Amino acid sequence: FKSHSSHDVVLLCVACHEKANTAHWKRKLEFAAQYDAPLMQSEVRPFGAEANARKAALALSRSAAAMPPDRRQFMCDLV
C-alpha cells in the first residue's frame, strides 16, 4: 500500500452520480478556460518505422551492455 496513491471510493445512487458528474464537468470547463488548457488530448503516437526506432533506442539506452553484439547492431541500425 502506497500512501501517495490512495483513492477514495464513494458509492452513489444514479441520481447523485449524475449530479456529481455534472458538477465535475462544470469545474473541468472552468479550469480549462482559466488556464487555457485543452480538455481532450489528441496525442499522435508514432507507428511503423518511427515507433520501431523509438523502441530500439529505448532498449539500447536501458540494456545495450547486456545484449548480444549482433542484436545490439540490429537495434543500432533501426535507430
C-alpha positions as CSV (number, residue, x, y, z in Angstrom):
1,F,0.0,0.0,0.0
2,K,1.4,3.4,-1.0
3,S,0.2,6.4,0.9
4,H,0.8,8.7,-2.0
5,S,-1.5,6.9,-4.4
6,S,-4.7,6.4,-2.4
7,H,-8.1,6.6,-3.9
8,D,-11.4,7.2,-2.2
9,V,-14.3,5.2,-3.4
10,V,-17.8,6.7,-2.8
11,L,-20.9,4.7,-3.7
12,L,-23.6,6.9,-5.1
13,C,-27.1,6.3,-6.4
14,V,-27.7,7.0,-10.1
15,A,-29.2,10.5,-9.4
16,C,-26.4,11.6,-7.1
17,H,-23.8,10.2,-9.5
18,E,-25.3,12.3,-12.4
19,K,-25.3,15.4,-10.2
20,A,-21.7,14.8,-9.2
21,N,-20.7,14.1,-12.8
22,T,-22.3,17.3,-14.0
23,A,-20.6,19.4,-11.3
24,H,-17.3,17.7,-12.2
25,W,-17.6,18.7,-15.8
26,K,-18.5,22.3,-15.0
27,R,-15.4,22.5,-12.8
28,K,-13.3,21.0,-15.6
29,L,-14.6,23.6,-18.0
30,E,-13.8,26.4,-15.6
31,F,-10.2,25.1,-15.2
32,A,-9.8,24.7,-18.9
33,A,-10.9,28.2,-19.5
34,Q,-8.9,29.7,-16.7
35,Y,-5.6,28.0,-17.7
36,D,-6.3,27.9,-21.5
37,A,-5.9,24.1,-21.4
38,P,-7.4,21.6,-23.8
39,L,-10.0,19.2,-22.3
40,M,-9.1,16.4,-24.7
41,Q,-5.5,15.5,-25.6
42,S,-5.0,14.4,-29.2
43,E,-1.6,12.7,-28.8
44,V,-0.4,11.3,-32.0
45,R,1.6,8.2,-31.3
46,P,4.4,7.1,-33.7
47,F,3.8,4.0,-35.7
48,G,5.8,1.9,-38.2
49,A,9.5,2.6,-38.6
50,E,9.4,5.6,-36.3
51,A,7.9,3.5,-33.5
52,N,10.4,0.7,-34.0
53,A,13.3,3.2,-33.9
54,R,12.0,4.7,-30.7
55,K,11.6,1.2,-29.1
56,A,15.1,0.2,-30.2
57,A,16.6,3.4,-28.8
58,L,14.9,2.8,-25.5
59,A,16.1,-0.8,-25.4
60,L,19.6,0.3,-26.2
61,S,19.6,3.0,-23.6
62,R,18.4,0.6,-20.9
63,S,20.4,-2.6,-21.6
64,A,22.8,-2.3,-24.5
65,A,25.6,-3.8,-22.4
66,A,23.6,-7.0,-21.8
67,M,22.7,-7.5,-25.4
68,P,24.5,-9.9,-27.7
69,P,26.6,-7.9,-30.2
70,D,24.5,-8.9,-33.3
71,R,21.3,-7.9,-31.6
72,R,22.8,-4.6,-30.4
73,Q,24.0,-3.9,-34.0
74,F,20.5,-4.7,-35.3
75,M,19.0,-2.2,-32.8
76,C,21.5,0.4,-33.8
77,D,20.6,0.0,-37.4
78,L,17.0,0.7,-36.6
79,V,17.9,3.9,-34.8
